[in-house]
Amino acid sequence: MRNAISIALACVFVCAMIAIATAAVPQLMNYQGVLRDSAGVAVADGIYQVAFRLYDTPGPGGTALWEETEAVAPKGGLFTVSLGSVTPIPQSAFVSDAYLAIQVGSDPEMTPRTRVASVGYAFQSANSDRVGGLSVPDLVPPALWDHAFREYVEGGGGETAVFTVSPGKTRYITGVFYSAEYDAAVRLDGSNILMVLGHGIAKDGTWQSGSGAPIVVKAGQTISVWSGTATRFTITGYEF
């Protein structure tokens, strides 16, 4: 007997429930159909071995993204299965379009394949891999050590230019280190943006860092330092 499956209710549901706390997203799809023989009559109740496969193309050919075989027990031809209950369906199967193919027993795989579609609220999950509208590449910066800079200056008293940012670049100052007896200042285009306190022990003082959020210096802007005496400055950060 040759068996054929017609999708009576055309229902392929992706159980894409939002995970709460540490709960995992179910890797299952509910599928319902009617098992008929070659004459279009519902098969007798019993157990039938049915293979289900997901492909990356509507066919023919393509790459099988997932497959499993289930023992289907139709009642009046109608059956329901939870795809993924035998072999978990990987998330990678749904990176792009996926098409479901079915094979009953030793019969040839049926055509055409059925395109897997989303249920209504699954559209919201399109934003589940984004934070505040930002995608993963937006959130993960390039290797910071590839963009690090370190600038030195030996200030002799007064204001001394340290660096000017190149066109199209932005620098983020994350550390200001100095050794001096007296207070000093870091300036952006001549205006103080960071005051650093002297150690009161001249050049034997310890290196010290500024604190707070990174200082943003945009293209064309100049960083300078001001001190009342000879002062060693080191300014560190990242440039993108």
Secondary structure, DSSP 8 states (H G I E B T S, - for coil): --EEEEEEEEEEEE------TT------EEEEEEEEETTS-B--SS-EEEEEEEESSSSSS--EEEEEEEEE--BTTEEEEEETSSS---GGGGSS--EEEEEETTS---SS-EE----GGGGGGGGTT-BTTB-HHHHS-S-GGGSEEEEEEEEEEEEEEEEE--TT-EEEEEEEEEE-SS-EEEEETTEEEEEE---SSGGG---B---SS-EEEETT-EEEEEEEEEEEEEEEEEE-
